[in-house]
């Protein structure tokens, strides 16, 4: 779906580089919409995006808007040593969110206190498997808009 790159001249955080299949995901994110690809033949959502449905082998697809809500399915809290751009913010929570209205779809992202908050803005002790979350979007100064997650009950 994407290749991850960083610009070593500005010590930036990693930024996705959309490929052909995943480009619509990032275009919708830039508009503040969380959409997932679904098969236009059988209706099954799929992520990461790909040209062919793994269920019915159809090449027809559509991008369906989601509610942007889900539950923490799993998480990790990285500690140094890390890439230099991340070390100053560690430890910080990275969550795997299962979407509420797209069965089986799980997205990775940061759990933060606000869309533009630093990665370490949520105390990892507050994270619980199954906790409800909602999507927000963050656009770094020179990067691609990415989904992030807020606890619904801070």
matplotlib code that plots the C-alpha trace (Angstrom):
import matplotlib.pyplot as plt

x = [0.0, 2.7, 6.4, 7.7, 10.3, 11.8, 13.7, 17.0, 17.7, 14.9, 14.9, 11.2, 9.0, 8.3, 5.7, 3.7, 4.3, 1.1, 1.2, -1.5, -3.7, -3.5, -3.6, -7.4, -7.0, -4.6, -6.6, -9.7, -7.6, -6.5, -10.2, -10.8, -12.5, -11.7, -12.6, -11.7, -11.7, -14.5, -15.3, -18.0, -18.9, -19.3, -19.1, -16.3, -14.1, -10.3, -7.3, -4.6, -6.1, -5.3, -6.5, -8.3, -10.8, -9.4, -12.9, -14.5, -11.5, -13.4, -11.4, -14.3, -13.9, -15.4, -14.2, -16.7, -16.8, -16.6, -17.8, -14.1, -14.9, -13.4, -11.8, -8.2, -7.5, -3.8, -1.0, 2.7, 4.7, 8.1, 11.1, 14.5, 16.6, 14.5, 15.0, 16.3, 13.1, 11.1, 13.5, 12.6, 8.9, 9.4, 7.7, 4.5, 1.5, 0.9, -2.5, -4.1, -7.7, -10.5, -13.1, -16.6, -18.3, -15.9, -15.6, -12.1, -10.4, -7.6, -5.6, -2.3, -1.8, -0.8, -3.0, -2.9, -4.7, -5.5, -5.0, -1.8, -0.5, 2.9, 3.1, 3.7, 0.6, -1.3, 0.0, 0.4, -1.1, -4.5, -4.6, -6.9, -7.7, -11.2, -11.2, -13.4, -11.5, -12.3, -10.2, -8.7, -6.4, -2.9, -1.1, 2.6, 4.2, 5.7, 3.9, 0.9, -2.2, -2.4, -5.1, -4.5, -6.7, -8.3, -9.8, -13.6, -13.6, -10.5]
y = [0.0, 2.5, 2.9, 4.7, 7.4, 10.3, 13.3, 13.0, 16.7, 17.8, 14.9, 14.4, 11.6, 8.9, 9.8, 7.4, 7.5, 6.3, 3.7, 3.3, 1.0, 3.0, 6.5, 7.0, 6.1, 9.0, 11.4, 10.8, 11.2, 14.6, 15.5, 14.2, 11.0, 7.5, 5.2, 1.6, -0.2, -2.8, -5.2, -3.9, -7.5, -9.2, -6.1, -7.4, -4.6, -5.0, -3.4, -2.9, -1.9, -4.2, -4.6, -8.0, -9.2, -12.1, -13.6, -13.5, -12.4, -9.4, -6.4, -4.0, -1.9, 1.1, 3.3, 3.2, 5.9, 4.6, 6.1, 6.5, 4.6, 1.4, -0.4, -1.0, -4.5, -4.4, -1.9, -1.5, 1.2, 1.7, 2.7, 3.9, 3.1, 4.3, 6.3, 9.8, 11.6, 9.4, 9.0, 12.3, 11.4, 7.8, 6.1, 6.6, 4.4, 2.8, 1.1, -1.5, -0.4, -2.7, -0.6, -0.7, -0.7, -2.6, -6.2, -7.5, -4.2, -3.2, 0.0, 0.9, 4.5, 6.6, 7.1, 10.9, 13.4, 15.7, 15.6, 17.7, 16.5, 14.9, 11.1, 10.9, 12.9, 9.8, 8.0, 4.4, 3.3, 4.6, 2.1, -0.8, -3.5, -3.0, 0.8, 2.7, 5.2, 7.6, 8.8, 12.2, 13.4, 15.0, 16.7, 17.4, 20.5, 18.6, 15.3, 13.2, 13.4, 10.4, 9.0, 9.1, 7.9, 9.5, 7.7, 8.2, 8.4, 10.4]
z = [0.0, 0.8, 1.1, 4.2, 3.7, 5.7, 4.7, 6.5, 6.1, 8.5, 11.0, 10.1, 11.3, 8.8, 6.2, 3.9, 0.2, -1.5, -4.2, -6.9, -4.9, -1.7, -3.1, -2.6, 1.2, 1.6, -0.6, 1.6, 4.8, 3.5, 3.4, 6.9, 5.8, 6.9, 4.0, 3.3, 0.0, -0.5, -3.2, -5.5, -6.3, -2.9, -0.6, 1.6, 2.9, 2.5, 3.9, 2.8, -0.6, -3.5, -7.1, -6.6, -4.0, -2.1, -1.6, -5.1, -7.3, -8.6, -9.8, -9.1, -6.0, -4.1, -1.3, 1.6, 4.3, 7.8, 11.0, 12.2, 15.3, 16.6, 19.5, 20.5, 19.4, 20.5, 21.2, 21.7, 23.5, 21.8, 23.9, 22.8, 20.9, 18.0, 14.9, 15.9, 15.1, 17.4, 20.3, 22.0, 22.1, 23.4, 25.0, 23.0, 22.3, 18.9, 18.6, 16.3, 16.0, 14.7, 12.9, 14.3, 10.9, 8.7, 10.0, 10.2, 9.2, 11.6, 11.2, 12.9, 14.3, 17.2, 20.2, 21.0, 23.2, 20.2, 16.4, 16.5, 19.9, 20.3, 20.1, 23.8, 24.8, 26.2, 29.3, 28.2, 31.6, 30.3, 27.4, 27.6, 25.0, 23.8, 24.7, 22.2, 20.0, 17.2, 14.3, 13.9, 11.2, 11.4, 8.6, 9.4, 7.9, 5.0, 4.8, 4.1, 6.3, 8.6, 10.8, 14.5, 17.3, 20.4, 23.4, 23.3, 27.1, 28.1]

ax = plt.figure().add_subplot(projection="3d")
ax.plot(x, y, z, "-o")
ax.set_aspect("equal")
plt.show()
